[in-house]
Amino acid sequence: MGASIRMSLLCLAATVLLGAGLAAAQTEVLLGEPPLAFVDEAPPWVDPEPRRAVGVDGWSRTAVASLFHTEYEPPLSVPMQWTGNVASCTAGTTSQAYIDATMQMINYYRGMVGLPAVTNAAGTNAGAQQAALIMSANGALSHNPPSSWTCWTSAGAAAAGASNLALGNAGPGAIVAYIRDSGSGNYFVGHRRWILYPRRNEFGTGSVGETTTSANALYVFTSTVARPATPARVAWPPEGYVPYQTVYPRWSLSLNTSSSVSFASATVTMSEGGSPVPLSVVSRTDNGYGDNTIVWEPSGISFTPGGPDRRFTVTVGNISVSGSPQTAVYDVVIIDPDVVTDLIFADGFNAGTTGAWSSTIP
């Protein structure tokens, strides 16, 4: 399968907020721009289903809250147990439990979207580990680190060119940072898009820290596999109930289809209780990071612990799918997973036409 790959070297600052009293030791994280690759498509488009079919039932508040407590919170407490050393340029290893926790965090986000779980591409971990060491040792990020950099190795440099990169966080915390995708240069949420790319079934990972600046390399250029039949779309935050701790300033939507998709002329509106929510569309045509994606930033909304459930209706119109205009409408209900009595819908209730697809009416 052909792929045209080009890399960007710009490193940008981001602030990562981890929810529910689980803030990591480092809260300032550098994210290198994500690696870019265009992937050829072949199979025809399959008409989408409106509901998530894999992972968690997004319209069960109980299931979503439980998933948060069992799959999101625990990985953040797993110790790294790094065996390496920057002074001797020893990449070392982390505990298997830490690798597993990193994959668990990836699968939390993929499960919320409705994507199949992924596994660890263990054969890429050593290179990713060396890439993470290079970034930590030099206090900088690059997808093409020069050989003059401290602790440079050819294997580490090659892995850097195929990975999401983070400095100031590692392991499960780095996954949170990638999904949040803060920073002025990450407005197209490329790191998020690779993690939530339907055509991935494994990732490699390397992390360093504890005795040095934390860093992570998440190897994303693994095998490209056939698309899963569901979900129809990949949105973050996704349709249904979503813990407020995982709702970030940038919202995004892509379609899980082999057909040609363009958001170049797409429109986005949001409402809460019938009132419009101001927003800015920040990316429509920044392609080459998994699937084509539209990204927008709502303004004037915030979420606090103990707050009531809040329902937002999202409408993305004039999506071009093989030249045919399509509209996506879905609801996102932001919850505090520690509040168990504030239900605005019964479990399993799918509101009205939420999740519907239709042709644009002239």
Residue, then its C-alpha position, 0 to 999 in steps of 0.5 A: m500500500g502506497a504512502s507519501i510521508r513527510m515530517s515536521l520538526l516544530c515543537l510546541a508547548a501544551t498544558v495537560l490537565l488530568g481529571a479527578g484528582l489524578a494530576a500528574a507530577q508534570t503538568e507542562v508537556l511538549l508535544g512535537e507535531p504528529p508524524l504525517a502520512f497519507v494512506d491509500e484507500a480501496p474498499p467502498w463505503v458502507d452505510p453507517e450505523p448511528r450507535r457505537a457497537v464496540g467498547v462501552d454503550g455510550w448511552s448507559r451512564t452507569a457503564v460510562a462512569s464505570l469505564f472511567h473508574t476502571e480503565y482511565e483512572p488506574p493506569l495513571s497510578v502504575p509506576m514506570q520502573w525505568t531501568g535506563n540512565v541518561a548519563s550512560c545513554t542507556a535506554g533501558t525498559t519500563s515495567q510490563a505493567y507500565i506498557d500495559a497501562t499505556m495500552q489500557m489508556i489508549n483502549y479507554y479512548r478507543g472504547m469510548v469512541g466504539l473502536p476495537a481495542v489495540t495491542n502492543a506492537a512489542g517489536t517497535n518498543a525498543g526503538a520507541q524507547q531509544a527515541a524517548l531517551i533522545m528527547s529526554a536527554n536533549g530536552a527537545l523534540s524532533h521527528n528527525p533528530p540530528s546525529s549530534w544530539t546526546c544519546w542519538t542512535s539510528a534506531g531511536a531516530a527512525a522511531a522518532g520519525a514514526s511516533n507521536l512525541a511528548l516531553g514532560n510526560a510519559g506512558p498513560g499520562a502522555i496518551v491523555a496529552y495526545i488526545r487533549d492535543s493542546g498547543s497552537g501548532n496542534y489545532f488539527v489534533g493529529h496526535r489524537r487522530w493517529i490514536l483513534y485511527p480505525r485502521r490501526n490495531e497496534f502501537g509501540t511505546g517507549s517511556v523514560g522518566e523518574t530520574t530524568t525528564s519524562a518523555n514518550a514516543l508512541y510508535v504510530f506507523t504500524s501496520t495499516v489494517a482493514r477498516p472495522a465495520t463500526p463505528a460510523r464516525v470517530a468523534w471526540p468527545p463522542e456521542g453519549y455520556v462522557p466524563y467531564q475530565t476527558v472533554y477538552p477544548r478541541w472537539s473533532l469529527s471524522l468518518n470511518t469510511s473508505s470513501s473520499v471525505s472532505f470537510a472543506s465546506a463543512t459547517v458546525t453548530m452546537s446548542e445546549g438546551g436550545s441555546p447556541v454555543p459559540l464556536s470556532v472551526v479551526s481545521r477543515t483541510d489539514n489532512g494526512y494524520g489518519d482520517n480527514t477530520i474537522v476540528w472546532e473549539p466551543s467557547g464559554i463552557s466549563f465543567t466542574p466537579g459535582g456539576p449537573d449533566r449537560r447535554f450538547t447537540v452537535t450538527v456538522g453539515n455539508i460533509s462531502v462523502s464521494g461528492s454527496p453532501q451529508t449531515a451528522v447530528y449527535d448528542v454529547v452529555i457531559i457528566d461527573p462520573d462520581v455523581v450517580t443520581d443526576l440522570i437526565f436520560a435513563d440508561g440506554f436512551n438514545a435521544g430522538t434523531t441523535g446520531a442520524w445521517s441525512s443528505t443535505i436538503p437544498 
